[in-house]
Amino acid sequence: MGKMKVVLLESTGDAVNIIYSACRQCYSSCFAADIFKDKKISARQKSVFIKKIVASGHESPLEHAKFTFAVDGVSRALTHQLVRHRIASYSQQSQRYVKDENFNYIMPPVFETDAVLKKEYQSCMRMIGGCYSRLIRMLERKGIKGETANQDARFILPQGAETKIVVTMNCRELIHFFNQRCCARAQWEIRRLARDMLKICVKKLPEIFSGAGPKCETLKYCPEGEFSCGRYPVREKRGR
Ligand SMILES: Cc1cc2nc3c(=O)[nH]c(=O)nc-3n(C[C@H](O)[C@H](O)[C@H](O)COP(=O)(O)OP(=O)(O)OC[C@H]3O[C@@H](n4cnc5c(N)ncnc54)[C@H](O)[C@@H]3O)c2cc1C
């Protein structure tokens, strides 16, 4: 059974300078390429400017910098939610081309903490794993092999099946993703992923991400109504 791994593969080099130059050009007659090369502007000046811009809601310059993460040891239930975020790029391990011989799966913490529940969960998964292998063998005996067999046998695999995915998001989308998925209302596994990604982003680009997190932290109120975790007072989102 897998443990969630979140590894930063790459992020835009000199992101602060790129965002700063793009942003600055909006408000000056200068060319972004000249601003980008200007050594007289200190790193601190750039950070201060970017923080102000982010706080003002002028977010489009943040789209020029991106992060690529490799994620392992997560469930298909998680990736199904993750790929709903459309302003991003994904590459996920295929269940057609990669046969899950040992049938790896994710165990939700609630089953981990109770011996009876854990045994029952494991036994359900063993049963599904056995059915999956049996179906593949039966298809193979009929001459249906490889990805052609896998693509149909996988229909019985559960949402808990383990998977790997590579995700690339720009900084604007990452902030939106953290707003939604660091929220206590988000499902525990994607919340854990969001938290791990956020930690990496804050370390790399504090001027953009130090204030990122669940939406209530920016709004200073919770728009989740009866589902609120109680951290902030409940209020309707403005403009709704
Ligand atoms: C707690 C929680 C519970 C959820 N429950 C459900 C559920 O029960 N059922 C369900 O189906 N989904 C559910 N979702 C998923 C949710 O509805 C969104 O699909 C998902 O969170 C992606 O968010 P998004 O669409 O804002 O963002 P993204 O796809 O990441 O897009 C970012 C932003 O770009 C803009 N945008 C992107 N595409 C368009 C477009 N086509 N038109 C206009 N604007 C666009 C929007 O402003 C959007 O907010 C849930 C999400 C959360 C956090």
The ligand as an SDF file (V2000), in Angstrom:
LIG
                    3D

 53 58  0  0  0  0  0  0  0  0999 V2000
  -15.6040   20.7020   -1.1500 C   0  0  0  0  0  0  0  0  0  0  0  0
  -15.8720   20.4140   -2.5900 C   0  0  0  0  0  0  0  0  0  0  0  0
  -16.9400   19.6240   -2.9550 C   0  0  0  0  0  0  0  0  0  0  0  0
  -17.2070   19.3480   -4.2960 C   0  0  0  0  0  0  0  0  0  0  0  0
  -18.2690   18.5580   -4.6240 N   0  0  0  0  0  0  0  0  0  0  0  0
  -18.5490   18.2960   -5.9280 C   0  0  0  0  0  0  0  0  0  0  0  0
  -19.6820   17.4880   -6.3110 C   0  0  0  0  0  0  0  0  0  0  0  0
  -20.4100   16.9940   -5.4550 O   0  0  0  0  0  0  0  0  0  0  0  0
  -19.8980   17.2650   -7.6180 N   0  0  0  0  0  0  0  0  0  0  0  0
  -19.1170   17.7970   -8.6010 C   0  0  0  0  0  0  0  0  0  0  0  0
  -19.3700   17.5750   -9.7920 O   0  0  0  0  0  0  0  0  0  0  0  0
  -18.0320   18.5640   -8.2640 N   0  0  0  0  0  0  0  0  0  0  0  0
  -17.7410   18.8180   -6.9820 C   0  0  0  0  0  0  0  0  0  0  0  0
  -16.6440   19.5870   -6.6750 N   0  0  0  0  0  0  0  0  0  0  0  0
  -15.7660   20.0690   -7.7420 C   0  0  0  0  0  0  0  0  0  0  0  0
  -16.0440   21.5520   -8.1020 C   0  0  0  0  0  0  0  0  0  0  0  0
  -17.3710   21.7390   -8.5260 O   0  0  0  0  0  0  0  0  0  0  0  0
  -15.0910   22.0110   -9.2210 C   0  0  0  0  0  0  0  0  0  0  0  0
  -15.3640   21.2910  -10.4160 O   0  0  0  0  0  0  0  0  0  0  0  0
  -13.6350   21.8000   -8.9000 C   0  0  0  0  0  0  0  0  0  0  0  0
  -13.3650   22.1330   -7.5730 O   0  0  0  0  0  0  0  0  0  0  0  0
  -12.7600   22.6200   -9.8390 C   0  0  0  0  0  0  0  0  0  0  0  0
  -12.9210   23.9860   -9.5090 O   0  0  0  0  0  0  0  0  0  0  0  0
  -13.1890   25.1670  -10.5360 P   0  0  0  0  0  0  0  0  0  0  0  0
  -14.1620   24.7630  -11.5660 O   0  0  0  0  0  0  0  0  0  0  0  0
  -13.4300   26.4150   -9.7710 O   0  0  0  0  0  0  0  0  0  0  0  0
  -11.7350   25.4160  -11.0540 O   0  0  0  0  0  0  0  0  0  0  0  0
  -10.8060   25.1900  -12.2930 P   0  0  0  0  0  0  0  0  0  0  0  0
  -11.2770   24.1910  -13.2740 O   0  0  0  0  0  0  0  0  0  0  0  0
   -9.5230   24.9260  -11.6180 O   0  0  0  0  0  0  0  0  0  0  0  0
  -10.8320   26.5840  -12.9780 O   0  0  0  0  0  0  0  0  0  0  0  0
  -10.3630   27.7740  -12.3130 C   0  0  0  0  0  0  0  0  0  0  0  0
  -11.3270   28.8930  -12.5570 C   0  0  0  0  0  0  0  0  0  0  0  0
  -11.3390   29.2040  -13.9550 O   0  0  0  0  0  0  0  0  0  0  0  0
  -12.6400   29.6040  -14.3390 C   0  0  0  0  0  0  0  0  0  0  0  0
  -13.1280   28.6340  -15.3390 N   0  0  0  0  0  0  0  0  0  0  0  0
  -12.5400   27.4640  -15.6950 C   0  0  0  0  0  0  0  0  0  0  0  0
  -13.2510   26.8680  -16.6770 N   0  0  0  0  0  0  0  0  0  0  0  0
  -14.3260   27.6520  -16.9130 C   0  0  0  0  0  0  0  0  0  0  0  0
  -15.4350   27.5670  -17.7880 C   0  0  0  0  0  0  0  0  0  0  0  0
  -15.6170   26.5450  -18.6160 N   0  0  0  0  0  0  0  0  0  0  0  0
  -16.3300   28.5500  -17.7490 N   0  0  0  0  0  0  0  0  0  0  0  0
  -16.1890   29.6030  -16.9390 C   0  0  0  0  0  0  0  0  0  0  0  0
  -15.1710   29.7650  -16.0430 N   0  0  0  0  0  0  0  0  0  0  0  0
  -14.2420   28.8010  -16.0570 C   0  0  0  0  0  0  0  0  0  0  0  0
  -13.5080   29.6020  -13.0870 C   0  0  0  0  0  0  0  0  0  0  0  0
  -13.4760   30.8750  -12.5230 O   0  0  0  0  0  0  0  0  0  0  0  0
  -12.7790   28.6100  -12.1940 C   0  0  0  0  0  0  0  0  0  0  0  0
  -13.0400   28.8230  -10.8100 O   0  0  0  0  0  0  0  0  0  0  0  0
  -16.3580   19.8690   -5.3390 C   0  0  0  0  0  0  0  0  0  0  0  0
  -15.2690   20.6690   -4.9550 C   0  0  0  0  0  0  0  0  0  0  0  0
  -15.0020   20.9300   -3.6220 C   0  0  0  0  0  0  0  0  0  0  0  0
  -13.8090   21.7820   -3.2530 C   0  0  0  0  0  0  0  0  0  0  0  0
  1  2  1  0
  2  3  1  0
  2 52  2  0
  3  4  2  0
  4  5  1  0
  4 50  1  0
  5  6  2  0
  6  7  1  0
  6 13  1  0
  7  8  2  0
  7  9  1  0
  9 10  1  0
 10 11  2  0
 10 12  1  0
 12 13  2  0
 13 14  1  0
 14 15  1  0
 14 50  1  0
 15 16  1  0
 16 17  1  0
 16 18  1  0
 18 19  1  0
 18 20  1  0
 20 21  1  0
 20 22  1  0
 22 23  1  0
 23 24  1  0
 24 25  2  0
 24 26  1  0
 24 27  1  0
 27 28  1  0
 28 29  2  0
 28 30  1  0
 28 31  1  0
 31 32  1  0
 32 33  1  0
 33 34  1  0
 33 48  1  0
 34 35  1  0
 35 36  1  0
 35 46  1  0
 36 37  1  0
 36 45  1  0
 37 38  2  0
 38 39  1  0
 39 40  1  0
 39 45  2  0
 40 41  1  0
 40 42  2  0
 42 43  1  0
 43 44  2  0
 44 45  1  0
 46 47  1  0
 46 48  1  0
 48 49  1  0
 50 51  2  0
 51 52  1  0
 52 53  1  0
M  END
$$$$
